[in-house]
Amino acid sequence: MKEKIIKSIRGDIVLTVSVCLAVFSCIVVPPNIGYLDYIDFRTLILLFCLMLIIGGLRELNFFQFIGKWILDHARSRQGISVTLVFLCFFSSMFITNDVALITFVPFGIMILRNAGMTFITCRIVVLMTIAANLGSMFTPIGNPQNLYLFTLSGLSIPGFLLLMLPYTAAAAVLLVLFITMGGTSAGFPSTSRRRR
């Protein structure tokens, strides 16, 4: 029994540290009826409803359908790269950054493999991850933190969008520059380089 406990503690360090900090916080502020006020039920319910909708759309393969349709119109390797990265960027605004990555990263790896672009898989996956996190900051439902801050701030949806628009636009420009920087040769090694 003792060995199982030690094994589970070592197996999930994050959970162990979280439990320790929770116990410590209970010592600093003893549990009382005020603890109920710490829970933002409105944000949790909104997040739960959002996850239900996203779960239903994922079951219908809606996001893969949209992604495939967009990629069918990509005419070059660089176009495929930009499309995959910005699929995560824009979709994360509406389906959260985590769901965008879970949905489109495996899809992107498959597309890169089929297009003979496996030599840049790591780079594109990293950019997709960055794009999902940057794009999600634009809307209140882009990530749970935004939903909480939106609820707490009392801003209207247009007000929140206007506040975040400059940062999101700057992030999009930087992503485009990073993907296309140096032209095709920077993003895609030449055939001779790949053969080496």
C-alpha positions as CSV (number, residue, x, y, z in Angstrom):
1,M,0.0,0.0,0.0
2,K,2.8,2.4,1.0
3,E,4.6,1.6,-2.3
4,K,1.5,2.4,-4.3
5,I,1.1,5.7,-2.6
6,I,4.8,6.6,-3.2
7,K,4.5,5.5,-6.9
8,S,1.3,7.6,-7.5
9,I,3.0,10.6,-5.9
10,R,6.0,10.3,-8.1
11,G,3.8,9.6,-11.1
12,D,1.9,12.9,-10.9
13,I,4.1,15.6,-9.4
14,V,1.7,18.4,-10.5
15,L,-1.2,16.8,-8.6
16,T,1.0,16.2,-5.5
17,V,2.2,19.8,-5.4
18,S,-1.3,21.1,-5.9
19,V,-2.6,19.0,-3.0
20,C,0.2,20.2,-0.8
21,L,-0.4,23.8,-1.6
22,A,-4.2,23.3,-1.1
23,V,-3.5,21.9,2.4
24,F,-1.1,24.7,3.2
25,S,-3.7,27.3,2.1
26,C,-6.3,25.6,4.4
27,I,-3.8,26.0,7.3
28,V,-3.3,29.7,6.5
29,V,-7.1,30.4,6.0
30,P,-9.1,27.7,7.9
31,P,-12.1,26.3,6.0
32,N,-15.3,28.1,6.6
33,I,-18.6,29.0,4.8
34,G,-16.7,31.8,3.0
35,Y,-15.0,29.2,0.8
36,L,-18.2,28.9,-1.3
37,D,-17.7,32.5,-2.5
38,Y,-14.3,31.5,-4.0
39,I,-16.1,29.4,-6.7
40,D,-17.2,31.4,-9.7
41,F,-20.2,29.2,-10.7
42,R,-21.2,31.4,-13.6
43,T,-17.8,31.0,-15.3
44,L,-17.8,27.3,-14.6
45,I,-21.3,26.8,-16.1
46,L,-20.4,28.8,-19.2
47,L,-17.2,26.8,-19.6
48,F,-19.2,23.6,-19.2
49,C,-21.7,24.6,-21.8
50,L,-18.9,25.6,-24.2
51,M,-17.2,22.2,-23.7
52,L,-20.5,20.4,-24.5
53,I,-21.0,22.3,-27.7
54,I,-17.4,21.7,-28.8
55,G,-17.6,18.1,-27.9
56,G,-20.7,17.7,-30.1
57,L,-19.0,19.4,-33.0
58,R,-15.9,17.2,-32.6
59,E,-18.0,14.1,-32.7
60,L,-19.5,15.3,-36.0
61,N,-15.9,15.8,-37.3
62,F,-17.0,19.4,-38.1
63,F,-13.5,20.9,-37.4
64,Q,-11.7,18.3,-39.6
65,F,-14.2,19.0,-42.4
66,I,-13.5,22.8,-42.2
67,G,-9.7,22.2,-42.0
68,K,-9.8,19.9,-45.0
69,W,-11.8,22.3,-47.0
70,I,-9.4,25.1,-46.3
71,L,-6.3,23.0,-47.0
72,D,-7.8,21.9,-50.4
73,H,-7.4,25.5,-51.5
74,A,-3.7,25.8,-50.4
75,R,-1.6,25.9,-53.6
76,S,2.0,25.6,-52.2
77,R,4.0,24.2,-49.3
78,Q,4.2,27.6,-47.7
79,G,0.4,28.0,-48.2
80,I,-0.1,24.7,-46.4
81,S,2.1,25.9,-43.5
82,V,0.3,29.2,-43.2
83,T,-3.1,27.4,-43.3
84,L,-2.2,24.9,-40.6
85,V,-0.8,27.6,-38.3
86,F,-3.8,29.9,-38.8
87,L,-6.3,27.1,-38.5
88,C,-5.1,26.9,-34.9
89,F,-4.9,30.7,-34.5
90,F,-8.5,31.5,-35.6
91,S,-10.2,28.3,-34.4
92,S,-8.8,28.8,-30.9
93,M,-10.8,32.0,-30.7
94,F,-14.0,30.0,-30.7
95,I,-13.2,26.5,-29.5
96,T,-10.5,27.3,-26.9
97,N,-6.7,26.8,-27.4
98,D,-6.6,23.3,-26.0
99,V,-9.4,21.9,-28.2
100,A,-7.8,23.6,-31.3
101,L,-4.5,21.8,-30.6
102,I,-6.1,18.5,-29.9
103,T,-8.1,18.8,-33.1
104,F,-5.7,20.2,-35.6
105,V,-2.2,19.0,-34.5
106,P,-2.8,15.3,-35.4
107,F,-4.6,16.5,-38.5
108,G,-1.7,18.8,-39.4
109,I,0.9,16.0,-38.9
110,M,-1.1,13.8,-41.3
111,I,-1.4,16.6,-43.9
112,L,2.4,17.3,-43.7
113,R,3.1,13.6,-44.1
114,N,0.9,13.3,-47.2
115,A,2.4,16.4,-48.7
116,G,6.0,15.1,-48.2
117,M,6.8,17.9,-45.7
118,T,7.7,15.8,-42.7
119,F,11.1,17.6,-42.5
120,I,9.3,20.7,-41.0
121,T,6.8,18.8,-38.9
122,C,8.4,19.9,-35.6
123,R,8.6,23.6,-36.7
124,I,4.9,23.7,-37.8
125,V,3.6,21.9,-34.7
126,V,5.5,24.4,-32.5
127,L,4.0,27.3,-34.5
128,M,0.6,25.8,-34.3
129,T,0.9,25.6,-30.5
130,I,2.1,29.2,-30.3
131,A,-0.7,30.3,-32.7
132,A,-3.4,28.6,-30.7
133,N,-2.3,30.4,-27.5
134,L,-2.0,33.7,-29.2
135,G,-5.3,33.5,-31.1
136,S,-7.2,32.4,-28.0
137,M,-6.5,35.7,-26.3
138,F,-8.9,37.6,-28.6
139,T,-12.3,36.3,-27.4
140,P,-13.8,35.8,-24.0
141,I,-14.3,32.1,-24.8
142,G,-10.8,31.6,-26.3
143,N,-9.5,30.1,-23.0
144,P,-10.8,29.7,-19.4
145,Q,-8.7,32.5,-18.1
146,N,-10.3,34.9,-20.6
147,L,-13.7,33.8,-19.6
148,Y,-12.9,34.4,-15.9
149,L,-11.4,37.9,-16.6
150,F,-14.2,38.8,-18.9
151,T,-16.8,38.0,-16.2
152,L,-14.7,39.7,-13.5
153,S,-14.1,42.9,-15.6
154,G,-17.7,43.6,-16.5
155,L,-16.7,44.6,-20.0
156,S,-19.1,44.2,-22.9
157,I,-18.1,41.7,-25.7
158,P,-17.3,44.5,-28.1
159,G,-15.3,46.3,-25.5
160,F,-13.3,43.1,-24.7
161,L,-12.7,42.5,-28.4
162,L,-11.5,46.1,-29.0
163,L,-9.2,45.8,-26.1
164,M,-7.6,42.6,-27.4
165,L,-7.6,43.5,-31.1
166,P,-4.2,45.3,-31.3
167,Y,-2.4,42.5,-29.5
168,T,-4.1,39.8,-31.6
169,A,-3.3,41.6,-34.8
170,A,0.3,42.1,-33.8
171,A,0.6,38.4,-33.0
172,A,-0.9,37.5,-36.4
173,V,1.6,39.7,-38.2
174,L,4.5,38.2,-36.3
175,L,3.3,34.7,-37.1
176,V,3.1,35.5,-40.8
177,L,6.6,37.1,-40.7
178,F,8.0,34.1,-38.9
179,I,6.5,31.6,-41.4
180,T,7.5,33.5,-44.5
181,M,10.8,35.1,-43.2
182,G,13.5,34.7,-45.7
183,G,11.2,33.3,-48.4
184,T,10.7,29.7,-49.4
185,S,14.3,28.7,-48.7
186,A,14.0,29.8,-45.0
187,G,10.9,27.8,-44.4
188,F,11.6,24.9,-46.7
189,P,15.0,23.4,-47.2
190,S,15.9,22.8,-50.8
191,T,15.9,19.3,-52.3
192,S,19.7,19.1,-52.2
193,R,19.8,20.0,-48.6
194,R,17.2,17.5,-47.7
195,R,19.0,14.7,-49.5
196,R,22.1,15.3,-47.4
